[in-house]
Amino acid sequence: MEAFHGTTILSVRRMTAQGIQVAIGGDGQVTLGNIVVKATARKVRRMHDGKVIAGFAGSAADGVALFERLEGKLKAANGNLTR
C-alpha cells in the first residue's frame, strides 16, 4: 500500500505601513502515488480564535494529527507561542 502525501504550503510575511501582514496558502491536493485522492483538502487553518494561522505539507494524516496537537498546546499556553 502506498502512503498518502500532502503537497506545497507557501507563506509570505512582510512589513507594511499597517504593520506585519502574513499570507499563507496551499494547493489542497492529497495524492496516493500518482492518483489525486482529494482535491479540496484543508491544509491551512486558523487556530486559537483566529490569532494563529498554520499549514501542513507532507503526510496528510500526520498533518491533521499535528494540527490537533498544536491547538492543544496553544490552549495550554494561552496562545503564548514564544514559550
PyMOL Python script that loads the backbone (N, CA, C, O; Angstrom):
from pymol import cmd

cmd.read_pdbstr("""\
ATOM      1  N   MET A   1       0.844  -1.189   0.000  1.00  0.00           N
ATOM      2  CA  MET A   1       0.000   0.000   0.000  1.00  0.00           C
ATOM      3  C   MET A   1       0.881   1.241   0.000  1.00  0.00           C
ATOM      4  O   MET A   1       1.843   1.333   0.762  1.00  0.00           O
ATOM      5  N   GLU A   2       0.548   2.184  -0.852  1.00  0.00           N
ATOM      6  CA  GLU A   2       1.314   3.420  -0.937  1.00  0.00           C
ATOM      7  C   GLU A   2       0.865   4.396   0.144  1.00  0.00           C
ATOM      8  O   GLU A   2      -0.257   4.312   0.644  1.00  0.00           O
ATOM      9  N   ALA A   3       1.747   5.316   0.496  1.00  0.00           N
ATOM     10  CA  ALA A   3       1.443   6.308   1.537  1.00  0.00           C
ATOM     11  C   ALA A   3       0.740   7.522   0.933  1.00  0.00           C
ATOM     12  O   ALA A   3       0.967   7.874  -0.225  1.00  0.00           O
ATOM     13  N   PHE A   4      -0.117   8.155   1.737  1.00  0.00           N
ATOM     14  CA  PHE A   4      -0.732   9.417   1.340  1.00  0.00           C
ATOM     15  C   PHE A   4       0.302  10.519   1.478  1.00  0.00           C
ATOM     16  O   PHE A   4       1.146  10.466   2.372  1.00  0.00           O
ATOM     17  N   HIS A   5       0.247  11.516   0.606  1.00  0.00           N
ATOM     18  CA  HIS A   5       1.170  12.640   0.669  1.00  0.00           C
ATOM     19  C   HIS A   5       0.406  13.945   0.526  1.00  0.00           C
ATOM     20  O   HIS A   5      -0.542  14.042  -0.253  1.00  0.00           O
ATOM     21  N   GLY A   6       0.830  14.948   1.287  1.00  0.00           N
ATOM     22  CA  GLY A   6       0.339  16.314   1.076  1.00  0.00           C
ATOM     23  C   GLY A   6       1.343  17.006   0.176  1.00  0.00           C
ATOM     24  O   GLY A   6       2.377  16.431  -0.164  1.00  0.00           O
ATOM     25  N   THR A   7       1.049  18.229  -0.209  1.00  0.00           N
ATOM     26  CA  THR A   7       1.986  18.940  -1.086  1.00  0.00           C
ATOM     27  C   THR A   7       2.272  20.331  -0.547  1.00  0.00           C
ATOM     28  O   THR A   7       2.306  20.510   0.670  1.00  0.00           O
ATOM     29  N   THR A   8       2.474  21.294  -1.382  1.00  0.00           N
ATOM     30  CA  THR A   8       3.071  22.574  -1.048  1.00  0.00           C
ATOM     31  C   THR A   8       2.222  23.501  -0.191  1.00  0.00           C
ATOM     32  O   THR A   8       1.013  23.618  -0.389  1.00  0.00           O
ATOM     33  N   ILE A   9       2.875  24.160   0.770  1.00  0.00           N
ATOM     34  CA  ILE A   9       2.319  25.279   1.542  1.00  0.00           C
ATOM     35  C   ILE A   9       3.286  26.442   1.333  1.00  0.00           C
ATOM     36  O   ILE A   9       4.502  26.270   1.415  1.00  0.00           O
ATOM     37  N   LEU A  10       2.742  27.619   1.065  1.00  0.00           N
ATOM     38  CA  LEU A  10       3.564  28.804   0.842  1.00  0.00           C
ATOM     39  C   LEU A  10       3.142  29.884   1.821  1.00  0.00           C
ATOM     40  O   LEU A  10       1.949  30.116   2.017  1.00  0.00           O
ATOM     41  N   SER A  11       4.114  30.548   2.438  1.00  0.00           N
ATOM     42  CA  SER A  11       3.834  31.637   3.373  1.00  0.00           C
ATOM     43  C   SER A  11       4.709  32.838   3.032  1.00  0.00           C
ATOM     44  O   SER A  11       5.891  32.699   2.716  1.00  0.00           O
ATOM     45  N   VAL A  12       4.099  34.019   3.105  1.00  0.00           N
ATOM     46  CA  VAL A  12       4.824  35.266   2.861  1.00  0.00           C
ATOM     47  C   VAL A  12       4.496  36.221   4.001  1.00  0.00           C
ATOM     48  O   VAL A  12       3.328  36.404   4.344  1.00  0.00           O
ATOM     49  N   ARG A  13       5.511  36.822   4.582  1.00  0.00           N
ATOM     50  CA  ARG A  13       5.317  37.810   5.647  1.00  0.00           C
ATOM     51  C   ARG A  13       6.087  39.055   5.277  1.00  0.00           C
ATOM     52  O   ARG A  13       7.248  38.988   4.875  1.00  0.00           O
ATOM     53  N   ARG A  14       5.416  40.218   5.418  1.00  0.00           N
ATOM     54  CA  ARG A  14       6.104  41.470   5.093  1.00  0.00           C
ATOM     55  C   ARG A  14       5.628  42.588   6.005  1.00  0.00           C
ATOM     56  O   ARG A  14       4.518  42.553   6.537  1.00  0.00           O
ATOM     57  N   MET A  15       6.490  43.575   6.172  1.00  0.00           N
ATOM     58  CA  MET A  15       6.169  44.752   6.973  1.00  0.00           C
ATOM     59  C   MET A  15       5.578  45.800   6.049  1.00  0.00           C
ATOM     60  O   MET A  15       6.162  46.123   5.014  1.00  0.00           O
ATOM     61  N   THR A  16       4.424  46.330   6.420  1.00  0.00           N
ATOM     62  CA  THR A  16       3.778  47.386   5.639  1.00  0.00           C
ATOM     63  C   THR A  16       3.522  48.569   6.568  1.00  0.00           C
ATOM     64  O   THR A  16       3.833  48.507   7.757  1.00  0.00           O
ATOM     65  N   ALA A  17       2.967  49.624   6.036  1.00  0.00           N
ATOM     66  CA  ALA A  17       2.626  50.792   6.857  1.00  0.00           C
ATOM     67  C   ALA A  17       1.592  50.435   7.923  1.00  0.00           C
ATOM     68  O   ALA A  17       1.545  51.072   8.975  1.00  0.00           O
ATOM     69  N   GLN A  18       0.768  49.426   7.659  1.00  0.00           N
ATOM     70  CA  GLN A  18      -0.248  48.984   8.622  1.00  0.00           C
ATOM     71  C   GLN A  18       0.298  47.981   9.639  1.00  0.00           C
ATOM     72  O   GLN A  18      -0.417  47.615  10.572  1.00  0.00           O
ATOM     73  N   GLY A  19       1.525  47.536   9.487  1.00  0.00           N
ATOM     74  CA  GLY A  19       2.124  46.551  10.381  1.00  0.00           C
ATOM     75  C   GLY A  19       2.517  45.308   9.595  1.00  0.00           C
ATOM     76  O   GLY A  19       2.611  45.344   8.368  1.00  0.00           O
ATOM     77  N   ILE A  20       2.744  44.221  10.300  1.00  0.00           N
ATOM     78  CA  ILE A  20       3.138  42.965   9.659  1.00  0.00           C
ATOM     79  C   ILE A  20       1.915  42.323   9.029  1.00  0.00           C
ATOM     80  O   ILE A  20       0.875  42.188   9.673  1.00  0.00           O
ATOM     81  N   GLN A  21       2.041  41.928   7.765  1.00  0.00           N
ATOM     82  CA  GLN A  21       0.976  41.213   7.072  1.00  0.00           C
ATOM     83  C   GLN A  21       1.491  39.845   6.672  1.00  0.00           C
ATOM     84  O   GLN A  21       2.636  39.698   6.243  1.00  0.00           O
ATOM     85  N   VAL A  22       0.630  38.839   6.818  1.00  0.00           N
ATOM     86  CA  VAL A  22       1.002  37.462   6.501  1.00  0.00           C
ATOM     87  C   VAL A  22      -0.018  36.876   5.540  1.00  0.00           C
ATOM     88  O   VAL A  22      -1.224  37.054   5.709  1.00  0.00           O
ATOM     89  N   ALA A  23       0.478  36.174   4.530  1.00  0.00           N
ATOM     90  CA  ALA A  23      -0.379  35.420   3.621  1.00  0.00           C
ATOM     91  C   ALA A  23       0.131  33.990   3.598  1.00  0.00           C
ATOM     92  O   ALA A  23       1.337  33.756   3.519  1.00  0.00           O
ATOM     93  N   ILE A  24      -0.786  33.033   3.667  1.00  0.00           N
ATOM     94  CA  ILE A  24      -0.402  31.622   3.632  1.00  0.00           C
ATOM     95  C   ILE A  24      -1.428  30.881   2.787  1.00  0.00           C
ATOM     96  O   ILE A  24      -2.626  31.149   2.872  1.00  0.00           O
ATOM     97  N   GLY A  25      -0.953  29.953   1.975  1.00  0.00           N
ATOM     98  CA  GLY A  25      -1.865  29.210   1.111  1.00  0.00           C
ATOM     99  C   GLY A  25      -1.316  27.838   0.779  1.00  0.00           C
ATOM    100  O   GLY A  25      -0.118  27.583   0.901  1.00  0.00           O
ATOM    101  N   GLY A  26      -2.202  26.970   0.363  1.00  0.00           N
ATOM    102  CA  GLY A  26      -1.829  25.619  -0.027  1.00  0.00           C
ATOM    103  C   GLY A  26      -2.680  25.173  -1.199  1.00  0.00           C
ATOM    104  O   GLY A  26      -3.721  25.768  -1.480  1.00  0.00           O
ATOM    105  N   ASP A  27      -2.244  24.136  -1.877  1.00  0.00           N
ATOM    106  CA  ASP A  27      -2.959  23.692  -3.064  1.00  0.00           C
ATOM    107  C   ASP A  27      -4.161  22.811  -2.751  1.00  0.00           C
ATOM    108  O   ASP A  27      -5.033  22.662  -3.608  1.00  0.00           O
ATOM    109  N   GLY A  28      -4.244  22.226  -1.568  1.00  0.00           N
ATOM    110  CA  GLY A  28      -5.417  21.442  -1.188  1.00  0.00           C
ATOM    111  C   GLY A  28      -5.509  20.086  -1.849  1.00  0.00           C
ATOM    112  O   GLY A  28      -6.576  19.472  -1.838  1.00  0.00           O
ATOM    113  N   GLN A  29      -4.430  19.604  -2.420  1.00  0.00           N
ATOM    114  CA  GLN A  29      -4.467  18.316  -3.119  1.00  0.00           C
ATOM    115  C   GLN A  29      -3.757  17.244  -2.313  1.00  0.00           C
ATOM    116  O   GLN A  29      -2.633  17.452  -1.856  1.00  0.00           O
ATOM    117  N   VAL A  30      -4.410  16.086  -2.133  1.00  0.00           N
ATOM    118  CA  VAL A  30      -3.807  14.931  -1.468  1.00  0.00           C
ATOM    119  C   VAL A  30      -3.723  13.818  -2.500  1.00  0.00           C
ATOM    120  O   VAL A  30      -4.702  13.519  -3.184  1.00  0.00           O
ATOM    121  N   THR A  31      -2.542  13.203  -2.611  1.00  0.00           N
ATOM    122  CA  THR A  31      -2.355  12.154  -3.610  1.00  0.00           C
ATOM    123  C   THR A  31      -1.986  10.836  -2.958  1.00  0.00           C
ATOM    124  O   THR A  31      -1.443  10.797  -1.854  1.00  0.00           O
ATOM    125  N   LEU A  32      -2.290   9.764  -3.661  1.00  0.00           N
ATOM    126  CA  LEU A  32      -1.860   8.417  -3.282  1.00  0.00           C
ATOM    127  C   LEU A  32      -1.091   7.904  -4.482  1.00  0.00           C
ATOM    128  O   LEU A  32      -1.683   7.494  -5.481  1.00  0.00           O
ATOM    129  N   GLY A  33       0.246   7.927  -4.381  1.00  0.00           N
ATOM    130  CA  GLY A  33       1.071   7.634  -5.549  1.00  0.00           C
ATOM    131  C   GLY A  33       0.893   8.758  -6.554  1.00  0.00           C
ATOM    132  O   GLY A  33       1.179   9.916  -6.252  1.00  0.00           O
ATOM    133  N   ASN A  34       0.419   8.420  -7.756  1.00  0.00           N
ATOM    134  CA  ASN A  34       0.181   9.445  -8.763  1.00  0.00           C
ATOM    135  C   ASN A  34      -1.314   9.687  -9.003  1.00  0.00           C
ATOM    136  O   ASN A  34      -1.694  10.266 -10.021  1.00  0.00           O
ATOM    137  N   ILE A  35      -2.157   9.245  -8.066  1.00  0.00           N
ATOM    138  CA  ILE A  35      -3.603   9.434  -8.167  1.00  0.00           C
ATOM    139  C   ILE A  35      -4.040  10.503  -7.172  1.00  0.00           C
ATOM    140  O   ILE A  35      -3.682  10.439  -5.995  1.00  0.00           O
ATOM    141  N   VAL A  36      -4.808  11.484  -7.634  1.00  0.00           N
ATOM    142  CA  VAL A  36      -5.348  12.516  -6.750  1.00  0.00           C
ATOM    143  C   VAL A  36      -6.523  11.909  -5.986  1.00  0.00           C
ATOM    144  O   VAL A  36      -7.536  11.547  -6.585  1.00  0.00           O
ATOM    145  N   VAL A  37      -6.388  11.798  -4.670  1.00  0.00           N
ATOM    146  CA  VAL A  37      -7.429  11.213  -3.831  1.00  0.00           C
ATOM    147  C   VAL A  37      -8.428  12.284  -3.409  1.00  0.00           C
ATOM    148  O   VAL A  37      -9.637  12.051  -3.407  1.00  0.00           O
ATOM    149  N   LYS A  38      -7.919  13.452  -3.053  1.00  0.00           N
ATOM    150  CA  LYS A  38      -8.783  14.548  -2.630  1.00  0.00           C
ATOM    151  C   LYS A  38      -8.193  15.851  -3.161  1.00  0.00           C
ATOM    152  O   LYS A  38      -7.026  16.158  -2.917  1.00  0.00           O
ATOM    153  N   ALA A  39      -9.003  16.609  -3.883  1.00  0.00           N
ATOM    154  CA  ALA A  39      -8.510  17.848  -4.484  1.00  0.00           C
ATOM    155  C   ALA A  39      -8.869  19.071  -3.659  1.00  0.00           C
ATOM    156  O   ALA A  39      -8.480  20.185  -4.010  1.00  0.00           O
ATOM    157  N   THR A  40      -9.612  18.886  -2.559  1.00  0.00           N
ATOM    158  CA  THR A  40     -10.068  20.041  -1.775  1.00  0.00           C
ATOM    159  C   THR A  40      -9.738  19.900  -0.292  1.00  0.00           C
ATOM    160  O   THR A  40     -10.524  20.320   0.556  1.00  0.00           O
ATOM    161  N   ALA A  41      -8.599  19.320   0.028  1.00  0.00           N
ATOM    162  CA  ALA A  41      -8.192  19.164   1.427  1.00  0.00           C
ATOM    163  C   ALA A  41      -7.905  20.526   2.048  1.00  0.00           C
ATOM    164  O   ALA A  41      -7.437  21.438   1.367  1.00  0.00           O
ATOM    165  N   ARG A  42      -8.187  20.660   3.339  1.00  0.00           N
ATOM    166  CA  ARG A  42      -7.913  21.907   4.061  1.00  0.00           C
ATOM    167  C   ARG A  42      -6.555  21.802   4.742  1.00  0.00           C
ATOM    168  O   ARG A  42      -6.447  21.226   5.824  1.00  0.00           O
ATOM    169  N   LYS A  43      -5.534  22.347   4.126  1.00  0.00           N
ATOM    170  CA  LYS A  43      -4.183  22.260   4.657  1.00  0.00           C
ATOM    171  C   LYS A  43      -3.774  23.504   5.422  1.00  0.00           C
ATOM    172  O   LYS A  43      -2.728  23.510   6.072  1.00  0.00           O
ATOM    173  N   VAL A  44      -4.568  24.545   5.360  1.00  0.00           N
ATOM    174  CA  VAL A  44      -4.293  25.783   6.083  1.00  0.00           C
ATOM    175  C   VAL A  44      -5.480  26.049   6.990  1.00  0.00           C
ATOM    176  O   VAL A  44      -6.628  26.017   6.545  1.00  0.00           O
ATOM    177  N   ARG A  45      -5.206  26.312   8.267  1.00  0.00           N
ATOM    178  CA  ARG A  45      -6.278  26.545   9.235  1.00  0.00           C
ATOM    179  C   ARG A  45      -5.958  27.707  10.147  1.00  0.00           C
ATOM    180  O   ARG A  45      -4.796  28.008  10.418  1.00  0.00           O
ATOM    181  N   ARG A  46      -7.022  28.363  10.621  1.00  0.00           N
ATOM    182  CA  ARG A  46      -6.900  29.374  11.669  1.00  0.00           C
ATOM    183  C   ARG A  46      -7.104  28.662  12.999  1.00  0.00           C
ATOM    184  O   ARG A  46      -7.982  27.807  13.123  1.00  0.00           O
ATOM    185  N   MET A  47      -6.292  29.015  13.994  1.00  0.00           N
ATOM    186  CA  MET A  47      -6.374  28.411  15.319  1.00  0.00           C
ATOM    187  C   MET A  47      -6.376  29.496  16.377  1.00  0.00           C
ATOM    188  O   MET A  47      -6.100  30.660  16.088  1.00  0.00           O
ATOM    189  N   HIS A  48      -6.682  29.118  17.577  1.00  0.00           N
ATOM    190  CA  HIS A  48      -6.644  29.998  18.747  1.00  0.00           C
ATOM    191  C   HIS A  48      -7.407  31.295  18.468  1.00  0.00           C
ATOM    192  O   HIS A  48      -6.840  32.388  18.475  1.00  0.00           O
ATOM    193  N   ASP A  49      -8.702  31.138  18.223  1.00  0.00           N
ATOM    194  CA  ASP A  49      -9.605  32.273  17.957  1.00  0.00           C
ATOM    195  C   ASP A  49      -9.146  33.129  16.780  1.00  0.00           C
ATOM    196  O   ASP A  49      -9.327  34.347  16.797  1.00  0.00           O
ATOM    197  N   GLY A  50      -8.557  32.510  15.761  1.00  0.00           N
ATOM    198  CA  GLY A  50      -8.145  33.227  14.560  1.00  0.00           C
ATOM    199  C   GLY A  50      -6.840  33.978  14.679  1.00  0.00           C
ATOM    200  O   GLY A  50      -6.463  34.696  13.754  1.00  0.00           O
ATOM    201  N   LYS A  51      -6.132  33.834  15.799  1.00  0.00           N
ATOM    202  CA  LYS A  51      -4.881  34.568  16.002  1.00  0.00           C
ATOM    203  C   LYS A  51      -3.664  33.849  15.428  1.00  0.00           C
ATOM    204  O   LYS A  51      -2.607  34.457  15.256  1.00  0.00           O
ATOM    205  N   VAL A  52      -3.808  32.549  15.131  1.00  0.00           N
ATOM    206  CA  VAL A  52      -2.700  31.738  14.624  1.00  0.00           C
ATOM    207  C   VAL A  52      -3.138  31.105  13.310  1.00  0.00           C
ATOM    208  O   VAL A  52      -4.242  30.570  13.211  1.00  0.00           O
ATOM    209  N   ILE A  53      -2.276  31.165  12.307  1.00  0.00           N
ATOM    210  CA  ILE A  53      -2.522  30.512  11.027  1.00  0.00           C
ATOM    211  C   ILE A  53      -1.472  29.416  10.884  1.00  0.00           C
ATOM    212  O   ILE A  53      -0.279  29.670  11.054  1.00  0.00           O
ATOM    213  N   ALA A  54      -1.912  28.193  10.572  1.00  0.00           N
ATOM    214  CA  ALA A  54      -0.984  27.075  10.424  1.00  0.00           C
ATOM    215  C   ALA A  54      -1.308  26.309   9.152  1.00  0.00           C
ATOM    216  O   ALA A  54      -2.463  26.239   8.733  1.00  0.00           O
ATOM    217  N   GLY A  55      -0.277  25.734   8.540  1.00  0.00           N
ATOM    218  CA  GLY A  55      -0.463  24.930   7.347  1.00  0.00           C
ATOM    219  C   GLY A  55       0.457  23.728   7.391  1.00  0.00           C
ATOM    220  O   GLY A  55       1.487  23.759   8.066  1.00  0.00           O
ATOM    221  N   PHE A  56       0.098  22.657   6.673  1.00  0.00           N
ATOM    222  CA  PHE A  56       0.966  21.489   6.641  1.00  0.00           C
ATOM    223  C   PHE A  56       1.149  21.004   5.221  1.00  0.00           C
ATOM    224  O   PHE A  56       0.261  21.128   4.379  1.00  0.00           O
ATOM    225  N   ALA A  57       2.315  20.451   4.978  1.00  0.00           N
ATOM    226  CA  ALA A  57       2.620  19.759   3.729  1.00  0.00           C
ATOM    227  C   ALA A  57       3.373  18.504   4.138  1.00  0.00           C
ATOM    228  O   ALA A  57       4.195  18.541   5.053  1.00  0.00           O
ATOM    229  N   GLY A  58       3.104  17.425   3.484  1.00  0.00           N
ATOM    230  CA  GLY A  58       3.708  16.154   3.847  1.00  0.00           C
ATOM    231  C   GLY A  58       2.616  15.132   4.046  1.00  0.00           C
ATOM    232  O   GLY A  58       1.559  15.224   3.420  1.00  0.00           O
ATOM    233  N   SER A  59       2.847  14.174   4.894  1.00  0.00           N
ATOM    234  CA  SER A  59       1.858  13.133   5.126  1.00  0.00           C
ATOM    235  C   SER A  59       0.567  13.737   5.654  1.00  0.00           C
ATOM    236  O   SER A  59       0.574  14.401   6.691  1.00  0.00           O
ATOM    237  N   ALA A  60      -0.523  13.520   4.969  1.00  0.00           N
ATOM    238  CA  ALA A  60      -1.807  14.138   5.315  1.00  0.00           C
ATOM    239  C   ALA A  60      -2.280  13.728   6.711  1.00  0.00           C
ATOM    240  O   ALA A  60      -2.754  14.571   7.472  1.00  0.00           O
ATOM    241  N   ALA A  61      -2.159  12.477   7.045  1.00  0.00           N
ATOM    242  CA  ALA A  61      -2.602  12.018   8.365  1.00  0.00           C
ATOM    243  C   ALA A  61      -1.758  12.649   9.466  1.00  0.00           C
ATOM    244  O   ALA A  61      -2.294  13.047  10.500  1.00  0.00           O
ATOM    245  N   ASP A  62      -0.456  12.745   9.260  1.00  0.00           N
ATOM    246  CA  ASP A  62       0.422  13.381  10.241  1.00  0.00           C
ATOM    247  C   ASP A  62       0.079  14.851  10.403  1.00  0.00           C
ATOM    248  O   ASP A  62       0.099  15.372  11.518  1.00  0.00           O
ATOM    249  N   GLY A  63      -0.235  15.527   9.303  1.00  0.00           N
ATOM    250  CA  GLY A  63      -0.582  16.941   9.362  1.00  0.00           C
ATOM    251  C   GLY A  63      -1.818  17.197  10.189  1.00  0.00           C
ATOM    252  O   GLY A  63      -1.846  18.141  10.979  1.00  0.00           O
ATOM    253  N   VAL A  64      -2.838  16.381  10.027  1.00  0.00           N
ATOM    254  CA  VAL A  64      -4.076  16.541  10.801  1.00  0.00           C
ATOM    255  C   VAL A  64      -3.790  16.307  12.277  1.00  0.00           C
ATOM    256  O   VAL A  64      -4.273  17.054  13.127  1.00  0.00           O
ATOM    257  N   ALA A  65      -3.010  15.278  12.590  1.00  0.00           N
ATOM    258  CA  ALA A  65      -2.660  14.995  13.982  1.00  0.00           C
ATOM    259  C   ALA A  65      -1.855  16.151  14.583  1.00  0.00           C
ATOM    260  O   ALA A  65      -2.061  16.510  15.743  1.00  0.00           O
ATOM    261  N   LEU A  66      -0.950  16.729  13.810  1.00  0.00           N
ATOM    262  CA  LEU A  66      -0.141  17.843  14.309  1.00  0.00           C
ATOM    263  C   LEU A  66      -0.985  19.096  14.527  1.00  0.00           C
ATOM    264  O   LEU A  66      -0.733  19.845  15.471  1.00  0.00           O
ATOM    265  N   PHE A  67      -1.990  19.342  13.666  1.00  0.00           N
ATOM    266  CA  PHE A  67      -2.908  20.458  13.878  1.00  0.00           C
ATOM    267  C   PHE A  67      -3.586  20.325  15.241  1.00  0.00           C
ATOM    268  O   PHE A  67      -3.647  21.285  16.009  1.00  0.00           O
ATOM    269  N   GLU A  68      -4.096  19.126  15.534  1.00  0.00           N
ATOM    270  CA  GLU A  68      -4.790  18.898  16.800  1.00  0.00           C
ATOM    271  C   GLU A  68      -3.844  19.077  17.981  1.00  0.00           C
ATOM    272  O   GLU A  68      -4.216  19.658  19.001  1.00  0.00           O
ATOM    273  N   ARG A  69      -2.631  18.579  17.840  1.00  0.00           N
ATOM    274  CA  ARG A  69      -1.653  18.704  18.921  1.00  0.00           C
ATOM    275  C   ARG A  69      -1.257  20.162  19.154  1.00  0.00           C
ATOM    276  O   ARG A  69      -1.142  20.597  20.300  1.00  0.00           O
ATOM    277  N   LEU A  70      -1.046  20.925  18.068  1.00  0.00           N
ATOM    278  CA  LEU A  70      -0.696  22.338  18.176  1.00  0.00           C
ATOM    279  C   LEU A  70      -1.834  23.117  18.828  1.00  0.00           C
ATOM    280  O   LEU A  70      -1.587  23.978  19.673  1.00  0.00           O
ATOM    281  N   GLU A  71      -3.068  22.827  18.450  1.00  0.00           N
ATOM    282  CA  GLU A  71      -4.220  23.500  19.049  1.00  0.00           C
ATOM    283  C   GLU A  71      -4.258  23.252  20.561  1.00  0.00           C
ATOM    284  O   GLU A  71      -4.533  24.170  21.334  1.00  0.00           O
ATOM    285  N   GLY A  72      -3.985  22.024  20.979  1.00  0.00           N
ATOM    286  CA  GLY A  72      -3.930  21.702  22.406  1.00  0.00           C
ATOM    287  C   GLY A  72      -2.834  22.473  23.124  1.00  0.00           C
ATOM    288  O   GLY A  72      -3.048  22.983  24.224  1.00  0.00           O
ATOM    289  N   LYS A  73      -1.666  22.561  22.510  1.00  0.00           N
ATOM    290  CA  LYS A  73      -0.543  23.302  23.107  1.00  0.00           C
ATOM    291  C   LYS A  73      -0.862  24.793  23.199  1.00  0.00           C
ATOM    292  O   LYS A  73      -0.527  25.439  24.192  1.00  0.00           O
ATOM    293  N   LEU A  74      -1.510  25.341  22.167  1.00  0.00           N
ATOM    294  CA  LEU A  74      -1.891  26.760  22.193  1.00  0.00           C
ATOM    295  C   LEU A  74      -2.861  27.042  23.338  1.00  0.00           C
ATOM    296  O   LEU A  74      -2.726  28.047  24.035  1.00  0.00           O
ATOM    297  N   LYS A  75      -3.835  26.160  23.531  1.00  0.00           N
ATOM    298  CA  LYS A  75      -4.790  26.348  24.623  1.00  0.00           C
ATOM    299  C   LYS A  75      -4.096  26.248  25.978  1.00  0.00           C
ATOM    300  O   LYS A  75      -4.375  27.039  26.879  1.00  0.00           O
ATOM    301  N   ALA A  76      -3.198  25.284  26.125  1.00  0.00           N
ATOM    302  CA  ALA A  76      -2.497  25.098  27.397  1.00  0.00           C
ATOM    303  C   ALA A  76      -1.600  26.283  27.721  1.00  0.00           C
ATOM    304  O   ALA A  76      -1.434  26.625  28.892  1.00  0.00           O
ATOM    305  N   ALA A  77      -1.015  26.919  26.701  1.00  0.00           N
ATOM    306  CA  ALA A  77      -0.099  28.035  26.904  1.00  0.00           C
ATOM    307  C   ALA A  77      -0.803  29.380  26.740  1.00  0.00           C
ATOM    308  O   ALA A  77      -0.154  30.425  26.710  1.00  0.00           O
ATOM    309  N   ASN A  78      -2.115  29.353  26.637  1.00  0.00           N
ATOM    310  CA  ASN A  78      -2.920  30.567  26.462  1.00  0.00           C
ATOM    311  C   ASN A  78      -2.457  31.394  25.263  1.00  0.00           C
ATOM    312  O   ASN A  78      -2.443  32.624  25.311  1.00  0.00           O
ATOM    313  N   GLY A  79      -2.078  30.694  24.178  1.00  0.00           N
ATOM    314  CA  GLY A  79      -1.685  31.365  22.951  1.00  0.00           C
ATOM    315  C   GLY A  79      -0.266  31.877  22.912  1.00  0.00           C
ATOM    316  O   GLY A  79       0.125  32.517  21.935  1.00  0.00           O
ATOM    317  N   ASN A  80       0.524  31.616  23.947  1.00  0.00           N
ATOM    318  CA  ASN A  80       1.901  32.101  24.009  1.00  0.00           C
ATOM    319  C   ASN A  80       2.806  31.169  23.187  1.00  0.00           C
ATOM    320  O   ASN A  80       3.160  30.082  23.644  1.00  0.00           O
ATOM    321  N   LEU A  81       3.173  31.599  21.982  1.00  0.00           N
ATOM    322  CA  LEU A  81       3.990  30.775  21.101  1.00  0.00           C
ATOM    323  C   LEU A  81       5.480  30.885  21.398  1.00  0.00           C
ATOM    324  O   LEU A  81       6.263  30.097  20.866  1.00  0.00           O
ATOM    325  N   THR A  82       5.896  31.832  22.225  1.00  0.00           N
ATOM    326  CA  THR A  82       7.323  32.004  22.492  1.00  0.00           C
ATOM    327  C   THR A  82       7.788  31.163  23.660  1.00  0.00           C
ATOM    328  O   THR A  82       8.975  31.158  23.985  1.00  0.00           O
ATOM    329  N   ARG A  83       6.891  30.465  24.285  1.00  0.00           N
ATOM    330  CA  ARG A  83       7.243  29.651  25.446  1.00  0.00           C
ATOM    331  C   ARG A  83       8.030  28.436  25.088  1.00  0.00           C
ATOM    332  O   ARG A  83       8.396  27.656  25.968  1.00  0.00           O
TER     333      ARG A  83
END
""", "prot")
cmd.dss("prot")
cmd.show_as("cartoon", "prot")
cmd.util.cbc("prot")
cmd.orient("prot")
